[in-house]
């Protein structure tokens, strides 16, 4: 009874926020209820948006799934994901899929969700890859044809479930590495199959060395790097941040380690 009362208040709050009612109108509730209601508000806003952007029927089914009264079919969630415009709805749908569905159901959702957003040519390629139970390297063409980060992330969800998290992480790292090499020099290239034999740490190390060499071509090995002074190393690290702004903190830290491993701890600390 208490839960139903708070749920109703959450619905009223969302309805008020989405309406033309004066914003200074009040919604009274007990102070001890506030924490629970605040947790429910995003869910109720998602339900409201689904009703607005997709249909009331879809919103009811999604709300039932949130409350655990009925398990919504994958097809319904795929329809919501396709028709909804709000990022909040799309994230809510995927969170429900990731937390409430088994692996086969999650795989089905991401396959159907991605397929309906592809071009005809991409759909043919995607279907061909799935039907043949292709190897991971065969996904390169499709991966690079997807210009949207959202579509790539959905393909990555499929890749992680199909090939395993570590294998797909290596695949994505190699794709990014190849793109970086193409920008560094047209002559530079790597063989995918050879890199896949290495562990992720080795691939990242090779990626870092290639980036360092793109800044200073003399730095072809660690012996040359070891001859540099702290100020020169700091300059290289600064240029790396400019040229590779999307590198995560772990990769930036690995770069610093590879550049400064020959220095004393005090000298390393001098370099930002």
Order of alpha helices (4+ residues) and beta strands (2+ residues): alpha-alpha-alpha-alpha-alpha-alpha-alpha-alpha-alpha-alpha-alpha-alpha-alpha-alpha-alpha-alpha
